[in-house]
């Protein structure tokens, strides 16, 4: 055997006995990577949880109605065809008038089912939209931290004027007199001072009054202009806000605070 071949055999034998060790780079233990901190998620309030549950339940309800609709539409096709056929048979004297009326009533009832399902589906959409509007209204109110004296804030859900003039509930008569002179009827006062709804919501309303006027309406606009001209503070709500407003109205006086 040639010397060169013998050297190669020895090297191969040694490699089998002593496999190559890992390179220094691969042998190094990999340092465990630190997990990225999870973003802190603000815990939902009980009201937010209830709203989410309500929206999900309403969506499920609408989904069940959507499944019923094709069945009702198919039934309408069948009853309508039956009513048309019955009308032809009645004209030929082959069935009684009562049988014709029964067939026609079935078609009318089938159509009524479809109309009712569509109405309920529309109502579900409206209810979800109202909840979402209320959520946005609360977000807008939370942004209003401090309004300077004489300042006015207008959002999609409410208007707030921080009048610089003095105000007490005893001035309600002057607002009423202005309204009577302008519109020829008494000022529509819904609540004067503390009301039952304010006790329930724990709002201090003893030095304020609520007017049954929509701030988007002509009368509401005139009253708000009058209040601003006299420096009287007010909050005008365009929609219901849970825990704050039951519906569109004008709150005359400083904002009510929870107690």
C-alpha positions in Angstrom: 0.0 0.0 0.0 1.2 3.4 -0.9 2.2 5.7 2.1 -0.2 8.4 1.0 -3.2 6.0 1.0 -2.1 4.7 4.4 -2.2 8.3 5.8 -5.7 8.8 4.5 -6.9 5.6 6.1 -5.5 6.6 9.4 -7.2 10.0 9.2 -10.5 8.4 8.4 -10.2 6.0 11.3 -9.4 8.8 13.7 -12.4 10.8 12.5 -14.7 7.9 13.2 -13.3 7.6 16.8 -13.3 11.3 17.5 -16.1 13.2 15.6 -15.5 16.8 15.0 -16.7 18.9 17.9 -19.1 21.7 17.4 -17.7 25.0 16.4 -17.3 27.6 19.1 -20.2 29.6 17.6 -22.6 26.7 17.5 -21.5 25.4 20.8 -22.3 28.6 22.6 -25.6 28.4 24.4 -28.2 30.6 22.9 -29.3 33.3 25.3 -33.0 33.0 25.9 -34.8 35.9 24.2 -36.9 38.0 26.5 -40.6 37.9 25.6 -41.9 41.2 24.4 -44.0 42.8 27.1 -47.7 42.3 26.5 -49.5 45.5 25.9 -51.7 46.4 28.8 -55.3 46.1 28.0 -57.7 48.2 29.9 -60.2 46.1 31.8 -63.7 46.6 30.6 -66.3 48.1 32.8 -69.5 46.3 33.7 -71.4 48.7 31.4 -69.0 47.9 28.5 -69.4 44.2 29.1 -73.2 44.5 29.1 -73.1 46.5 25.9 -70.9 44.0 24.2 -73.2 41.1 25.3 -76.3 43.1 24.1 -74.7 43.8 20.7 -73.6 40.2 20.2 -77.1 38.9 21.2 -78.8 41.3 18.9 -76.5 40.3 16.0 -77.2 36.6 16.7 -81.0 37.4 16.7 -80.7 39.2 13.4 -78.7 36.2 12.0 -81.5 33.8 12.9 -84.0 36.1 11.2 -81.9 36.1 8.1 -82.0 32.3 8.0 -85.8 32.4 8.3 -86.3 34.9 5.5 -85.6 32.5 2.5 -88.0 30.0 4.0 -90.7 32.6 4.3 -90.1 33.8 0.8 -90.4 30.3 -0.6 -93.6 29.9 1.3 -94.9 33.1 -0.2 -94.1 31.9 -3.7 -96.1 28.7 -3.0 -99.1 30.4 -1.4 -99.2 33.1 -4.1 -99.2 30.4 -6.9 -101.9 28.6 -5.0 -104.0 31.7 -4.6 -103.7 32.4 -8.4 -104.7 28.9 -9.2 -107.6 29.0 -6.8 -108.9 32.2 -8.4 -108.9 30.5 -11.8 -110.7 27.5 -10.4 -113.3 29.7 -8.7 -113.9 31.5 -12.0 -114.6 28.1 -13.5 -116.9 27.2 -10.7 -114.7 24.3 -9.6 -114.1 25.5 -6.0 -116.2 27.5 -3.5 -115.6 31.1 -2.5 -114.6 30.0 1.0 -111.8 27.9 -0.6 -110.7 30.8 -2.6 -110.6 33.1 0.5 -108.6 30.5 2.4 -106.0 30.4 -0.4 -105.8 34.2 -0.6 -105.5 34.5 3.2 -102.6 32.1 3.2 -100.7 34.3 0.7 -101.5 37.4 2.7 -100.2 35.8 5.9 -97.0 34.6 4.2 -96.3 38.2 3.0 -97.0 39.5 6.5 -94.4 37.1 7.9 -91.8 38.4 5.5 -92.7 42.0 6.4 -92.4 41.3 10.1 -89.0 39.6 9.7 -87.7 42.5 7.7 -89.1 44.9 10.3 -87.4 43.0 13.1 -84.1 42.9 11.2 -84.3 46.7 10.8 -85.0 47.1 14.4 -82.0 45.0 15.4 -79.8 47.3 13.2 -81.3 50.4 14.8 -80.7 49.1 18.4 -77.1 48.3 17.6 -76.6 51.7 16.1 -78.1 53.4 19.1 -75.7 51.6 21.5 -72.7 52.6 19.4 -73.9 56.2 19.3 -74.2 56.2 23.1 -70.6 54.9 23.4 -69.4 57.7 21.1 -71.4 60.2 23.1 -69.7 59.1 26.4 -66.3 59.3 24.7 -67.0 62.9 23.7 -68.2 63.8 27.2 -65.0 62.3 28.7 -62.9 64.7 26.5 -64.6 67.8 27.9 -62.3 68.4 30.9 -62.6 72.1 31.5 -64.5 74.8 29.7 -63.5 78.4 30.4 -66.1 80.9 31.5 -68.2 81.9 28.5 -66.8 78.9 26.5 -69.0 76.8 24.2 -68.3 73.2 23.3 -70.3 71.5 20.5 -70.1 67.8 19.6 -72.3 65.4 17.7 -74.2 64.4 20.8 -74.3 67.5 23.1 -73.7 71.2 23.4 -72.3 72.8 26.6 -72.1 76.5 27.4 -70.2 77.6 30.6 -72.0 80.9 31.2 -70.1 83.5 33.1 -73.3 85.1 34.5 -75.0 84.1 37.8 -77.6 81.4 37.8 -80.1 80.0 40.3 -83.2 78.0 39.9 -85.2 81.1 41.0 -84.4 82.6 37.5 -86.6 79.9 35.9 -89.4 82.4 35.8 -87.5 84.8 33.6 -86.8 82.0 31.1 -90.4 81.0 31.1 -91.5 84.7 30.5 -89.2 84.9 27.5 -90.6 81.7 26.1 -94.2 82.7 26.6 -93.6 86.0 24.8 -91.8 84.3 22.0 -93.9 81.3 21.4 -97.2 82.0 23.2 -97.1 79.0 25.4 -95.5 78.0 28.8 -91.9 76.9 28.9 -92.0 73.1 28.6 -90.2 72.3 31.9 -89.8 68.5 32.4 -88.0 68.6 35.8 -87.5 71.6 38.0 -84.9 70.9 40.6 -84.1 67.4 41.9 -86.2 64.7 40.1 -86.7 61.0 40.6 -84.4 60.1 37.7 -81.6 62.2 39.2 -82.0 60.5 42.6 -81.8 57.1 40.8 -78.6 58.2 38.9 -77.3 60.0 42.0 -77.0 63.3 40.2 -77.1 66.6 42.0 -79.8 68.5 40.1 -81.2 70.7 42.8 -80.2 74.0 41.1 -81.1 73.1 37.5 -84.1 72.5 35.3 -84.6 70.3 32.3 -86.6 71.5 29.3 -88.4 69.2 26.9 -86.9 70.9 23.9 -84.7 69.3 21.2 -81.6 71.5 20.7 -81.8 70.7 17.0 -85.3 72.2 16.8 -86.3 75.8 16.1 -87.5 76.5 19.7 -84.5 74.8 21.2 -82.2 77.0 19.1 -84.0 80.2 20.2 -83.8 79.2 23.9 -80.1 78.4 23.7 -79.4 81.8 22.1 -81.4 83.5 24.9 -79.4 81.6 27.6 -76.1 82.5 26.0 -77.1 86.2 25.7 -77.8 86.2 29.5 -74.7 84.2 30.4 -76.8 81.3 31.7 -74.9 78.0 31.7 -76.6 75.0 30.0 -76.0 71.6 28.5 -78.1 70.5 25.5 -78.3 66.8 24.7 -79.2 65.7 21.2 -79.7 62.0 22.2 -79.9 59.7 25.2 -76.8 59.1 27.2 -77.0 56.3 29.8 -76.6 57.8 33.3 -76.7 61.3 32.0 -79.7 62.0 29.7 -82.8 60.1 29.0 -83.3 61.8 25.6 -83.0 65.1 23.7 -83.4 68.0 26.1 -81.9 71.2 27.4 -80.4 71.2 30.9 -80.4 74.8 32.3 -77.8 75.3 35.0 -74.3 74.0 35.7 -73.7 70.4 34.8 -75.1 67.9 37.4 -72.4 66.0 39.3 -72.5 62.5 40.8 -72.7 62.3 44.5 
